[in-house]
Structure formats: structure tokens, C-alpha cells
Amino acid sequence: MKRAEFFTFWREAVSIKGSVTPIVILNVFVFGFIAAFICVADHYIEEAFKVNLGLEVGPHEIAGAALGLLLILRTNAGYDRWWEGRILWGGIVNQCRNLALESMAYGPRDKVWHRELLTWVKVFPHAAKATLRSEKESINFEHLLGKDEAEKLVSSSHMAFYVLLKIALLLREALEKGEINHFAFAQMERERSQLMDHIGACERILKTPLPFVYSVKIRRFVAIFLVTLPFALLHQMETDWLVPLVIMLVGYPLVSLDQIGIELQNPFYKSSLNHLPLDEIASSIEKTIHEMNASFEKSEVK
């Protein structure tokens, strides 16, 4: 077990996939280049004018602590959004399963109604995912709905709402025909309503990014800190030519933390690193309901 953890540590330490390194590495080199320019300028200015451009390192120690705290708060804010999105999708998993289970236990014995309801329940997570990602491809729904119904779904203004409306109409139909009692209707309607609540909360996360002014101020603070830090490190080492390397070593975690906060704030888009695995979650819901229904139909035959 310890050996496996050893290899896992080093594999993740050098991994590029899922890392922000390819995104931030250019900025790291830019700060290193600026530091190198400052070192060259200091060298010539000191020789020509006998002026030392070095500054006291104390202010940067205080500013560095404050900057680290701001970046941690930003990263935590992004992670809270990512985790809330996962909790909401956990609720979608539970509500879809509950709705399917209750339709089997309390719903009509009409197989056509039953299969139609379960089909729309299977479709919902795929429609919710497509709504959050602004995907408009009917082929993703054809295996469940057929071409014509899939095109109607995709052409709707809000796919998740369209699916929930279909489920609501099926529940009302069964109630009006007296095929389910009011208690069963209320239970299934509650599950359907919670699905609407969950997708609405996901849209709140999607459409309310972290305040832009917060991002601007933190990045400006990072830039000022890393651009002025070489002045504090001049003549603090055996050779000033180590300063650009130190600046890049300091800058890499700072700009990485800033980028991680950006990546975490939208947990739904595929373009975001470590986005929520909505495709896998939707497929898992579909598979579970399919297996539940197969077992139910077998028990009904017996």
C-alpha cells in the first residue's frame, strides 16, 4: 500500500493532464524575463552611476503573506462552487432514482405510461447537462426518444424544463384517470419539483461568476508583487543572476493558485479543468433506472 502511495505521489507530481501548468507557464516565464531585465539594468546602472536599485525585503514579506491569504480565499470560493455543483448533481441522482422507484411502486400498471415516464426520467440528466453546457445536438437523445422527439427537445428554449413538463403531464394524466392516488401523486410531484430546484441552483452557479473586480484586484496584486520582488532580492544572494530563477519559483505557485480559482468557479463546462463528470453521472442514472425497470418487469411477470 505504501509503495502504491509513493508511485501515486510522483505520478501526480509530474502529471500534465489536469494541471494548470500549461496555462500558467507562459506567465511564469514572463515574470522571469522581467526579473532578468531588472538584473541587467541594475548591473549597468550600478557600474555607470554607482546607484543600487535594491530595496528592503521586509515589505514584500508582509505583502506576500497577505497575497497568499487572498489567493487561498479565492481558491476556497471556487472550490465551494465546485462542491455545491457536485452536491446538486448528487441530488439529481437521488431524485431521478426516487421518481423511477415510486412510479414502479405506486404508478399505474399501464406499461406504455410506465415506460414513457421512465424514458423521460432517463432523459432528464442528459437534458440538464446539455442545458448547463449549452449543447444543442439531438443525436445525444435519439437513443432514448427517437429522432423526431429528440429534435423537439433540442429546439425547446430550456431542455430541462421541457423534460420536467413532460413528466408533470404524465403524472397529471395518471391522476385524472384515477390510476394513482393523491398520496402517490404528491410524492412523485415532490421529486419532480426538487429536480427543478436542483437545475435552477446549478444555473445560479453557472450565471453568477465570482465578482470581476475581485479577480482584477488579485491579479494586479500578484503582478505588482512579482514585478517588484526582484528589487528586494538584488544583492541578497551570492549572484544576482539567480534572481530570475527565484522569481519563477515564487511566481509559479502564485499564478497557479490564481488559475485554480478561475477553473473551479465553473464546474459544468468541459473547458474547465476538473469539471464535474456530468456525462458519466447522466449515463449512470440512465443505466441504474434501466436495470431497476428490468428487474421490476421480471418480478411483475412472476
KACOR-V76166 format. One record per residue. N is the residue number from 0. PHI is phi in whole degrees, -180 to 180 (* if undefined). PSI is psi in radians with two decimals (999 if undefined). Layout:
n=N phi=PHI psi=PSI
n=N phi=PHI psi=PSI
This chain:
n=0 phi=* psi=-0.77
n=1 phi=-65 psi=-0.64
n=2 phi=-65 psi=-0.71
n=3 phi=-63 psi=-0.71
n=4 phi=-65 psi=-0.61
n=5 phi=-61 psi=-0.87
n=6 phi=-68 psi=-0.61
n=7 phi=-64 psi=-0.73
n=8 phi=-58 psi=-0.89
n=9 phi=-73 psi=-0.55
n=10 phi=-65 psi=-0.76
n=11 phi=-74 psi=-0.53
n=12 phi=-66 psi=-0.57
n=13 phi=-106 psi=0.04
n=14 phi=-69 psi=2.44
n=15 phi=-97 psi=-0.62
n=16 phi=-65 psi=2.23
n=17 phi=82 psi=0.07
n=18 phi=-101 psi=2.66
n=19 phi=-86 psi=-0.04
n=20 phi=-54 psi=-0.85
n=21 phi=-61 psi=-0.43
n=22 phi=-81 psi=-0.67
n=23 phi=-99 psi=-0.18
n=24 phi=-62 psi=-0.60
n=25 phi=-64 psi=-0.75
n=26 phi=-63 psi=-0.65
n=27 phi=-62 psi=-0.77
n=28 phi=-67 psi=-0.61
n=29 phi=-63 psi=-0.78
n=30 phi=-66 psi=-0.63
n=31 phi=-65 psi=-0.69
n=32 phi=-65 psi=-0.74
n=33 phi=-62 psi=-0.73
n=34 phi=-63 psi=-0.72
n=35 phi=-63 psi=-0.71
n=36 phi=-62 psi=-0.72
n=37 phi=-65 psi=-0.70
n=38 phi=-64 psi=-0.75
n=39 phi=-64 psi=-0.79
n=40 phi=-62 psi=-0.73
n=41 phi=-62 psi=-0.70
n=42 phi=-61 psi=-0.83
n=43 phi=-74 psi=-0.65
n=44 phi=-67 psi=-0.67
n=45 phi=-67 psi=-0.66
n=46 phi=-71 psi=-0.67
n=47 phi=-82 psi=-0.71
n=48 phi=-119 psi=-0.02
n=49 phi=58 psi=0.62
n=50 phi=-113 psi=2.29
n=51 phi=-98 psi=2.15
n=52 phi=-84 psi=-0.01
n=53 phi=-66 psi=2.59
n=54 phi=-119 psi=2.88
n=55 phi=-68 psi=2.49
n=56 phi=-84 psi=-0.26
n=57 phi=-54 psi=-0.89
n=58 phi=-58 psi=-0.60
n=59 phi=-72 psi=-0.49
n=60 phi=-65 psi=-0.75
n=61 phi=-69 psi=-0.79
n=62 phi=-65 psi=-0.63
n=63 phi=-63 psi=-0.69
n=64 phi=-65 psi=-0.76
n=65 phi=-65 psi=-0.70
n=66 phi=-65 psi=-0.74
n=67 phi=-60 psi=-0.70
n=68 phi=-64 psi=-0.75
n=69 phi=-62 psi=-0.73
n=70 phi=-68 psi=-0.65
n=71 phi=-66 psi=-0.74
n=72 phi=-62 psi=-0.68
n=73 phi=-66 psi=-0.78
n=74 phi=-64 psi=-0.73
n=75 phi=-63 psi=-0.67
n=76 phi=-63 psi=-0.73
n=77 phi=-66 psi=-0.72
n=78 phi=-66 psi=-0.65
n=79 phi=-59 psi=-0.70
n=80 phi=-67 psi=-0.76
n=81 phi=-62 psi=-0.78
n=82 phi=-70 psi=-0.65
n=83 phi=-63 psi=-0.69
n=84 phi=-61 psi=-0.69
n=85 phi=-69 psi=-0.66
n=86 phi=-63 psi=-0.74
n=87 phi=-64 psi=-0.69
n=88 phi=-74 psi=-0.47
n=89 phi=-64 psi=-0.66
n=90 phi=-65 psi=-0.67
n=91 phi=-62 psi=-0.72
n=92 phi=-58 psi=-0.86
n=93 phi=-66 psi=-0.76
n=94 phi=-67 psi=-0.67
n=95 phi=-64 psi=-0.75
n=96 phi=-66 psi=-0.75
n=97 phi=-63 psi=-0.75
n=98 phi=-64 psi=-0.73
n=99 phi=-65 psi=-0.78
n=100 phi=-64 psi=-0.77
n=101 phi=-68 psi=-0.58
n=102 phi=-67 psi=-0.58
n=103 phi=-72 psi=-0.71
n=104 phi=-79 psi=-0.70
n=105 phi=-115 psi=-0.17
n=106 phi=-77 psi=3.05
n=107 phi=-63 psi=2.76
n=108 phi=-83 psi=-0.01
n=109 phi=-66 psi=1.98
n=110 phi=-67 psi=-0.58
n=111 phi=-65 psi=-0.84
n=112 phi=-60 psi=-0.78
n=113 phi=-61 psi=-0.84
n=114 phi=-68 psi=-0.62
n=115 phi=-66 psi=-0.74
n=116 phi=-63 psi=-0.83
n=117 phi=-63 psi=-0.60
n=118 phi=-62 psi=-0.79
n=119 phi=-69 psi=-0.55
n=120 phi=-66 psi=-0.70
n=121 phi=-65 psi=-0.63
n=122 phi=-70 psi=-0.55
n=123 phi=-54 psi=-0.91
n=124 phi=-61 psi=-0.60
n=125 phi=-67 psi=-0.70
n=126 phi=-68 psi=-0.68
n=127 phi=-63 psi=-0.77
n=128 phi=-61 psi=-0.80
n=129 phi=-65 psi=-0.63
n=130 phi=-64 psi=-0.78
n=131 phi=-71 psi=-0.48
n=132 phi=-101 psi=0.05
n=133 phi=56 psi=0.72
n=134 phi=-92 psi=2.34
n=135 phi=-130 psi=1.01
n=136 phi=-119 psi=1.98
n=137 phi=-68 psi=-0.42
n=138 phi=-61 psi=-0.43
n=139 phi=-69 psi=-0.30
n=140 phi=-113 psi=-0.12
n=141 phi=-64 psi=-0.55
n=142 phi=-68 psi=-0.34
n=143 phi=-104 psi=-0.66
n=144 phi=-110 psi=-0.32
n=145 phi=89 psi=2.85
n=146 phi=-64 psi=-0.84
n=147 phi=-63 psi=-0.87
n=148 phi=-68 psi=-0.60
n=149 phi=-64 psi=-0.69
n=150 phi=-67 psi=-0.65
n=151 phi=-63 psi=-0.73
n=152 phi=-62 psi=-0.84
n=153 phi=-66 psi=-0.55
n=154 phi=-79 psi=-0.17
n=155 phi=-70 psi=2.73
n=156 phi=-73 psi=-0.45
n=157 phi=-146 psi=1.78
n=158 phi=-63 psi=-0.72
n=159 phi=-63 psi=-0.72
n=160 phi=-63 psi=-0.71
n=161 phi=-59 psi=-0.79
n=162 phi=-65 psi=-0.77
n=163 phi=-66 psi=-0.55
n=164 phi=-66 psi=-0.73
n=165 phi=-60 psi=-0.75
n=166 phi=-65 psi=-0.75
n=167 phi=-62 psi=-0.71
n=168 phi=-66 psi=-0.64
n=169 phi=-67 psi=-0.70
n=170 phi=-66 psi=-0.73
n=171 phi=-64 psi=-0.70
n=172 phi=-59 psi=-0.80
n=173 phi=-65 psi=-0.64
n=174 phi=-67 psi=-0.78
n=175 phi=-66 psi=-0.52
n=176 phi=-83 psi=-0.10
n=177 phi=75 psi=0.36
n=178 phi=-87 psi=-0.27
n=179 phi=-133 psi=2.61
n=180 phi=-85 psi=3.00
n=181 phi=-66 psi=-0.55
n=182 phi=-65 psi=-0.83
n=183 phi=-64 psi=-0.71
n=184 phi=-60 psi=-0.79
n=185 phi=-63 psi=-0.70
n=186 phi=-64 psi=-0.86
n=187 phi=-69 psi=-0.62
n=188 phi=-67 psi=-0.59
n=189 phi=-65 psi=-0.75
n=190 phi=-64 psi=-0.73
n=191 phi=-64 psi=-0.72
n=192 phi=-63 psi=-0.67
n=193 phi=-68 psi=-0.56
n=194 phi=-61 psi=-0.72
n=195 phi=-64 psi=-0.70
n=196 phi=-62 psi=-0.72
n=197 phi=-67 psi=-0.78
n=198 phi=-68 psi=-0.58
n=199 phi=-65 psi=-0.71
n=200 phi=-67 psi=-0.64
n=201 phi=-63 psi=-0.70
n=202 phi=-67 psi=-0.56
n=203 phi=-62 psi=-0.77
n=204 phi=-63 psi=-0.77
n=205 phi=-63 psi=-0.73
n=206 phi=-96 psi=0.06
n=207 phi=-128 psi=1.38
n=208 phi=-69 psi=2.93
n=209 phi=-60 psi=2.53
n=210 phi=-52 psi=2.32
n=211 phi=-62 psi=-0.65
n=212 phi=-63 psi=-0.56
n=213 phi=-64 psi=-0.80
n=214 phi=-64 psi=-0.77
n=215 phi=-62 psi=-0.81
n=216 phi=-65 psi=-0.73
n=217 phi=-66 psi=-0.78
n=218 phi=-68 psi=-0.60
n=219 phi=-66 psi=-0.70
n=220 phi=-64 psi=-0.76
n=221 phi=-61 psi=-0.81
n=222 phi=-63 psi=-0.81
n=223 phi=-63 psi=-0.74
n=224 phi=-61 psi=-0.83
n=225 phi=-76 psi=-0.49
n=226 phi=-75 psi=-0.60
n=227 phi=-91 psi=-0.29
n=228 phi=-60 psi=-0.65
n=229 phi=-57 psi=-0.59
n=230 phi=-64 psi=-0.58
n=231 phi=-77 psi=-0.41
n=232 phi=-95 psi=-0.20
n=233 phi=-60 psi=2.32
n=234 phi=65 psi=0.24
n=235 phi=-95 psi=-0.13
n=236 phi=-124 psi=3.01
n=237 phi=-63 psi=-0.61
n=238 phi=-138 psi=2.40
n=239 phi=-70 psi=-0.28
n=240 phi=-74 psi=-0.11
n=241 phi=-83 psi=-0.25
n=242 phi=-58 psi=-0.83
n=243 phi=-58 psi=-0.67
n=244 phi=-65 psi=-0.75
n=245 phi=-64 psi=-0.71
n=246 phi=-61 psi=-0.73
n=247 phi=-67 psi=-0.66
n=248 phi=-67 psi=-0.62
n=249 phi=-77 psi=-0.69
n=250 phi=-70 psi=-0.58
n=251 phi=-57 psi=-0.91
n=252 phi=-67 psi=-0.54
n=253 phi=-68 psi=-0.88
n=254 phi=-72 psi=-0.44
n=255 phi=-69 psi=-0.78
n=256 phi=-61 psi=-0.69
n=257 phi=-62 psi=-0.77
n=258 phi=-69 psi=-0.62
n=259 phi=-60 psi=-0.73
n=260 phi=-60 psi=-0.68
n=261 phi=-66 psi=-0.76
n=262 phi=-67 psi=-0.60
n=263 phi=-79 psi=-0.33
n=264 phi=-71 psi=-0.35
n=265 phi=-123 psi=1.68
n=266 phi=-82 psi=0.04
n=267 phi=-104 psi=-0.65
n=268 phi=-69 psi=2.45
n=269 phi=-66 psi=-0.44
n=270 phi=-69 psi=-0.29
n=271 phi=-83 psi=2.37
n=272 phi=-63 psi=2.47
n=273 phi=56 psi=0.66
n=274 phi=-65 psi=2.77
n=275 phi=-64 psi=2.44
n=276 phi=-78 psi=1.18
n=277 phi=-65 psi=-0.60
n=278 phi=-61 psi=-0.81
n=279 phi=-67 psi=-0.69
n=280 phi=-65 psi=-0.80
n=281 phi=-63 psi=-0.74
n=282 phi=-66 psi=-0.64
n=283 phi=-65 psi=-0.73
n=284 phi=-61 psi=-0.81
n=285 phi=-59 psi=-0.79
n=286 phi=-64 psi=-0.76
n=287 phi=-62 psi=-0.80
n=288 phi=-66 psi=-0.68
n=289 phi=-61 psi=-0.78
n=290 phi=-68 psi=-0.68
n=291 phi=-61 psi=-0.77
n=292 phi=-67 psi=-0.69
n=293 phi=-62 psi=-0.75
n=294 phi=-66 psi=-0.70
n=295 phi=-63 psi=-0.79
n=296 phi=-65 psi=-0.61
n=297 phi=-66 psi=-0.73
n=298 phi=-67 psi=-0.58
n=299 phi=-67 psi=-0.65
n=300 phi=-65 psi=-0.71
n=301 phi=-67 psi=999
